């Protein structure tokens, strides 16, 4: 028997850019990417492939997403760009006063309280019905097969799983409503080992029902009734009527031009707007090289200022006190830019009125491309699994504030500030392709770094993902990934940044890129910090 540790890699390795002319799928799981490729080869388009990949990801990466999460997408069909917001609102019964009466000052991470209406099943059905080519049952079939027949646990999924189980035992094991999470994900009291075969038969049955009913079973039928009964039994707020009322939102992506390229994001309640705000602030700068103290300092400061505004103003757009157009104003960016000096600042929001997630990208032989992201938010999410269904529910309500003065304060039928963001790039009216970097509040920062690597520093898609990353985490604290030069760390510290070097690359985001070249060939890069893979033909 061979003996080795799949989590230890003592030597650096290199990935090359991959090219294909007929189509490709890029995501964090080889099995999920192959599911999407299977659908492309059966005659499906990029939308079909994305749905197949997304469904497979709910099976093979339960540490980051599940059937009971949210989704967003930006995609181009025949060169027209579309946007989908499939995040769900809070239950009608959720009121801040009820939570204050329970003694809560912040939203809890686990349990029934932070569970909003899931948007993923409806996202699949709507994308399939409006833009797909194959029946939803056929598109979901590879994921159903993976769930029923089993799959070997991948390296990074295994590491995250092993980290989650003891934390869940410490936090949740004593409460009855969490029993079904342990029965589903730790039936022997521990996480599976890397390479172990895992099966989720209930999950497979649920996927099949979603496909056959075009998601109605989840929102109006048997699955909705099981969810309703579970929440009533344990005094949660979600009800069948919340599920029945849910509809996805087709949205016009917001955009800005940065150094000749049009960058697209989904409008609020997501915080993709902070990417565009940071790029607006950075627009006048042309850095001579990436690995300079000046480039790092200015990009970090721009991101801090954009984040400060996003965290103050972004929520359900019905409750926002400023409009996205004001936040994206070039004049407002100029005012914010004046705050960047030689020293690190403590960012404060301005006044624009006066002045654990999975990502995938797919492309087909007709030039259609999609940037798609879905999430249970904090790893396995709320710790709530609806018994007998395999439906692992997200904890997206955690992003609500319980401050009554905040526009993002929890309330009935309301969408919270949302962290998952797909990105899309175009130039001169022509789609260039999808990109994304998943990972909570790292996502906008990852978008800015991937875009500047591509546009300013002329990196190929793989190099743009390989480059060492930084992450601002609050106040003046900046985390630098190992691989960032010591001179950068010393220079940033001298400028007043509180610098921390991190060695866990998973904390620095996980992304994928597909670019369409002028000759119609696709070029792609996959994330080296996870089990990133590109399936192509």
Secondary structure, 3 states (H helix, E strand, C coil): CCCCCCCCCCCCCCCCCEEECCCEEEECCHHHHHHHHHHHHCCCCHHHHHHHHHHHHHHHCCCCCCCECEEEEEEEECCEEEEEEECCCCCCCCCHHHHHHCCCCCCCCCCCCCCCCCCHHHHHHHHHHHHCCCCHHHHHHHHHHHHHHCEECCHHHHHHHHHHHHHHHHHHCCCHHHHHHHHHHCCCCCCCCCCCEECCHHHHHHHHHHHHHCCHHHHCCHHHHHHHHHHHHCCCCCCHHHHHHCCCEEECCEEEEECCEEEEECCCCECCHHHHHHHHHHCCCCCCCCCCHHHHHHHHHHHHHHHHHHHHHCCCHHHCCCCHHHHCCHHHHHHHHCCCCCCCCCCCCCCCCCCCCEEEEEECCCCCEEEEEEECCCCCCCCCEECCCCEEECCHHHHCECCCCCCCECCCCCCCCECCCCEEEEECCEEEEEEEEECHHHHHHHHHHHHHHHHCCCCCHHHHHHCCCEEEEECCEEEEECCCCHHHHHHHHHCCCEEEEECCHHHHCEEEEEEECCCCCEEEEECCCCCCEEEEC
